Amino acid sequence: FTDMQIIYDPSNFSYYDYHEDEICNMSEVMNFGSIAIPIFFSVVITLSLTGNILVLIILALYEKLKSLTNIFILNLAVSYLVFTIGLPFWAIYHVKGWVFSEILCKVVTFIFFTGFYSSILFLKRAPKQTKNKLKTSNK
């Protein structure tokens, strides 16, 4: 009975005694994140720039912007490019911390979220416009 009492004695047991290294020592996770996140952002930046610039070129050279679909595609491509402009700054931030001025931080944050939310708004608006166009064409 005394052995059991010693094992379960709250003064001898602490959750952090056994899990402190796993929970509190986040340096390995931070080191991995400071490498993985910039690599991921670099891939996203490369694909976004390539794909969206290609869309803009195709729209400018081969398509007329008189169709509603092409206008939405143009708006989305521009929104994604605006979103992409902020990603290199965030990649640097995850490696070195914010090394730029406070004003640039606010500008980059504004540009980043403007591109992010404008793409959401365009995606939300596109089905409504398509539905309205189908209604008018069926009359």
C-alpha positions as CSV (number, residue, x, y, z in Angstrom):
1,F,0.0,0.0,0.0
2,T,2.8,2.4,0.7
3,D,4.4,1.8,-2.7
4,M,1.1,2.7,-4.4
5,Q,0.8,5.8,-2.3
6,I,4.3,6.9,-3.3
7,I,3.6,6.3,-7.0
8,Y,0.3,8.3,-7.0
9,D,1.5,10.9,-4.5
10,P,0.7,14.3,-6.2
11,S,3.8,15.8,-4.7
12,N,6.0,13.3,-6.5
13,F,4.3,13.5,-9.9
14,S,4.0,16.4,-12.3
15,Y,2.7,16.2,-15.8
16,Y,5.5,18.4,-16.9
17,D,8.2,16.1,-15.5
18,Y,7.4,13.6,-18.3
19,H,6.3,15.9,-21.1
20,E,8.3,19.0,-20.7
21,D,10.7,18.2,-23.5
22,E,7.9,17.3,-25.9
23,I,5.7,20.3,-25.2
24,C,7.8,23.2,-24.0
25,N,10.9,22.6,-26.2
26,M,9.6,23.9,-29.5
27,S,12.9,24.8,-31.0
28,E,12.9,21.8,-33.4
29,V,9.4,22.7,-34.6
30,M,10.5,26.3,-35.1
31,N,13.6,25.3,-36.9
32,F,11.6,23.0,-39.2
33,G,9.0,25.8,-39.8
34,S,11.6,28.4,-40.6
35,I,12.8,26.1,-43.4
36,A,9.6,24.5,-44.6
37,I,7.4,27.6,-44.7
38,P,9.7,29.6,-47.0
39,I,10.1,26.6,-49.3
40,F,6.4,26.2,-49.5
41,F,5.9,30.0,-50.1
42,S,8.5,29.9,-52.8
43,V,6.7,27.1,-54.6
44,V,3.4,29.0,-54.2
45,I,4.9,32.2,-55.5
46,T,6.5,30.5,-58.5
47,L,3.3,28.7,-59.5
48,S,1.1,31.7,-58.8
49,L,3.3,34.1,-60.9
50,T,3.6,31.7,-63.7
51,G,0.0,30.6,-63.9
52,N,-1.6,34.0,-63.4
53,I,0.7,35.9,-65.7
54,L,0.0,33.2,-68.3
55,V,-3.7,33.7,-67.8
56,L,-3.4,37.5,-68.2
57,I,-1.3,37.0,-71.4
58,I,-3.9,34.6,-72.9
59,L,-6.8,36.9,-72.0
60,A,-5.0,39.9,-73.5
61,L,-3.9,38.2,-76.7
62,Y,-6.6,35.7,-77.5
63,E,-9.8,36.5,-75.7
64,K,-12.2,39.4,-75.7
65,L,-13.2,40.8,-72.4
66,K,-16.8,41.2,-73.4
67,S,-17.8,37.9,-71.8
68,L,-18.6,37.9,-68.1
69,T,-16.6,34.7,-67.6
70,N,-13.4,36.3,-69.0
71,I,-13.9,39.4,-66.8
72,F,-14.2,37.2,-63.7
73,I,-11.1,35.2,-64.7
74,L,-9.2,38.5,-65.2
75,N,-10.3,39.7,-61.8
76,L,-9.3,36.5,-60.1
77,A,-5.9,36.5,-61.8
78,V,-5.2,40.1,-60.7
79,S,-6.4,39.3,-57.1
80,Y,-4.1,36.3,-56.9
81,L,-1.2,38.3,-58.2
82,V,-1.8,41.0,-55.6
83,F,-2.0,38.2,-52.9
84,T,1.2,36.8,-54.2
85,I,3.1,40.1,-53.9
86,G,3.0,39.8,-50.1
87,L,4.2,36.2,-49.8
88,P,8.0,36.9,-50.3
89,F,7.9,39.3,-47.3
90,W,6.1,36.6,-45.2
91,A,8.7,34.0,-46.2
92,I,11.5,36.3,-45.1
93,Y,9.6,37.0,-41.9
94,H,9.5,33.3,-41.0
95,V,13.2,32.9,-41.5
96,K,14.6,36.1,-39.9
97,G,11.7,37.9,-38.3
98,W,10.4,41.2,-39.6
99,V,13.5,43.1,-40.8
100,F,11.7,45.8,-42.7
101,S,10.2,49.0,-41.5
102,E,6.9,49.2,-39.7
103,I,5.3,51.2,-42.6
104,L,6.3,48.4,-45.0
105,C,4.7,45.9,-42.6
106,K,1.4,47.7,-42.8
107,V,1.6,48.1,-46.6
108,V,2.5,44.4,-47.1
109,T,-0.3,43.3,-44.8
110,F,-2.8,45.6,-46.6
111,I,-1.8,44.3,-50.0
112,F,-1.8,40.7,-48.8
113,F,-5.3,40.8,-47.3
114,T,-6.6,43.0,-50.2
115,G,-5.7,40.2,-52.6
116,F,-6.9,37.5,-50.3
117,Y,-10.4,39.0,-49.7
118,S,-10.9,40.4,-53.2
119,S,-10.4,36.9,-54.6
120,I,-13.0,35.6,-52.1
121,L,-15.4,38.3,-53.1
122,F,-15.0,37.6,-56.8
123,L,-15.5,33.9,-56.3
124,K,-18.6,34.6,-54.3
125,R,-20.0,37.0,-56.9
126,A,-19.4,34.8,-59.9
127,P,-22.1,32.3,-59.4
128,K,-24.7,35.0,-58.8
129,Q,-23.8,36.8,-62.0
130,T,-23.9,33.5,-63.9
131,K,-27.3,32.7,-62.4
132,N,-28.6,36.1,-63.4
133,K,-27.3,35.8,-66.9
134,L,-28.9,32.4,-67.3
135,K,-32.2,33.8,-66.1
136,T,-32.1,36.6,-68.6
137,S,-31.1,34.4,-71.5
138,N,-34.0,32.0,-70.8
139,K,-36.6,34.7,-71.1
